[in-house]
Amino acid sequence: MHAVPYLTVPAPEMARPGGPTSLAMALAACPEWWRPLVDYCLDTRWCQLLEQTEQHEVWLLSWLPGQGTDLHDHGPASGAFAVAAGTLTERVVAKSGRLPTEVTHELAVGHCRAFGPHYVHQVTNSGSVPAVSVYVYTPARTVMNRYQLEPPGLRANGVSVDQ
């Protein structure tokens, strides 16, 4: 797991056994569980809600080469995502002082990222093969805020409840 920029660090309970990080990693490590469920879409990444409880929700996503998200956060939800197949690129933007800080990570199979509320990132399959990831949100995700990075910083660009 890679470190996250200041002010995007999730609460300590995220890494506890049965928490979002361990759940995402355990599910991603079981291709016999996710492979029969996964599908692919040509125009956009594919996603499927797999489980929703009072404590969390679990999503399975597939990404064809070139597919990705806008710069966004998941509102007040914390969570984690683990790469189950392929490679994903994550671009994280965090406020640190007056100007935002950007960090980019290449995430291969087995890598996991944990995030706290209002963690702004963009995920893309920059590779040449399809990718699959498992996301766990706690509590259940209610909004997705979209952003643009322009001088002097992050600008809100809309809200949706789509994955």
N, C-alpha and C positions, 0 to 999 in steps of 0.2 A: 504494500500500500504506500502511496506517495504522500508526502506532507501537503497540507493545503495552506494557502496564504492566510495571514492574520485576519481575524474576524470572520473566517469561514469554517473554523474548527467546530466539529460536531460535539455534542455533549458526551461525557465519558460512557454513558450507558449504550452508545452506538456500537461499541466494540465488545460488549459483554456477550457471553454465550447465549445464543438465541436472539441476539439483537440484529439490526439490519445488516451490519457488515458480515457477521458470521453466517447469517442466513443467505445473503447474496452469494458469498463465496462457496458455500456448501451446495447450493442449487446449481451454480455455474459449473461446478466440478463433476456434475452427474449428467453426462450427455444422454444416458439412457432415459433420463427424466424429461429433458427439454427437447431433444432431437425430434421425437414423434409429434411434438406440438408446433414447432417452428414453421413459419411460412415466409415467403418473400413477395414484395410488391415492387413493380418496376418504377412507379412514380414517386414513392416516398417510403420511408422506413415502415416496417410492419410492427405492430405492437398488439399484445393481448394481455388483458387483465387475467391473472391466474388464481389469485387468492385475495380475499378482502376480509379482515377481521377487525375487531375494535382496536387492536394494537398496530396493525400494519396492512399494507397492500403490496402484492408482488406482481411485477410486470415482466413479460418476456418480450424482447425486441430483436428484430433482425435488421441488418444494414447492408445493402448492396454497395459496392464501391461507388464513392461519390455522394452517397446519401448522408444527411446530417440534420442537425437542429439549428435553429437560430440561437443567438445569445439569449439565455433565459435563466430564471430561477424557478423553484417549486414552492414559492410563497413561504408559509410558516412551517412546511414539512421538512424534516431531516430525513436522511436516508443514506443509501449506499448503492453503487452499481458495480458489478463484476463482469469481466469479459469472459465469455464461455467459448467463443470461437473467433478467429481472425484477430484483427488489431483495430483499435479505435484511437482517435486523437481527441484529447480533451483540452480545450482552451478555457482557462479560468481567469476571470477578471474580478479583482477585489479592490475596494477603496483602501488606500493606505496613504493618509495625509491628504494633500490637495488633489493629486492625480491618481487615477487607477493604476494598478499593477497587473500585468498580464503574465501568465505562466502557461506553457503548453507541455503536455505529457503524451507520449506514445504509450498506449496501454495494450499489452499483449494478453494472451490467454492466461488466466490466473491472477491478473492484476485487479485490484479493487480500489474504488475511491469512495470515501465517506464524506458526507456534507451536512452542514447545519442549515438552519433557516436562512433564506435569502442568499444562498450560494449561487453566484452568477457564473454560468459556464455554457460552452458550446461543445457538442460531441459530433464527430464526423468520422466516417469510414474513409480514410485517405489511402487505404491499401488497395490491392488488386484482387482480393478475395472477399466473399461475404463474411460478415461478422455477426455475432449473436451476443447479447448481454442480458443480464438479469438485474432488475431494479427493485429495491425494497424501500418503501416510504413509510415513515411513522411521524405523526399519524397519517392517515390516508391523505393523499394529495388533493387539494381543493382548487388550486389555481396554478397557472403557469404565467409568470410575468415575462414579457419579452423586452429586450433592450437593444440599443445601438450604441456603439462606442464612437463618440465624436468629440472633438474639443468642446468644452473642457473636461468631459468625462462621460459617464454612462447616462443615457437618456432613455426613459421608459418609452416603449413602443407598442404597448397593447397588453391585453390580458386575455387568456383563454383557459379552458379546462381540458384541452386536448393533450395527449401524451406527446 
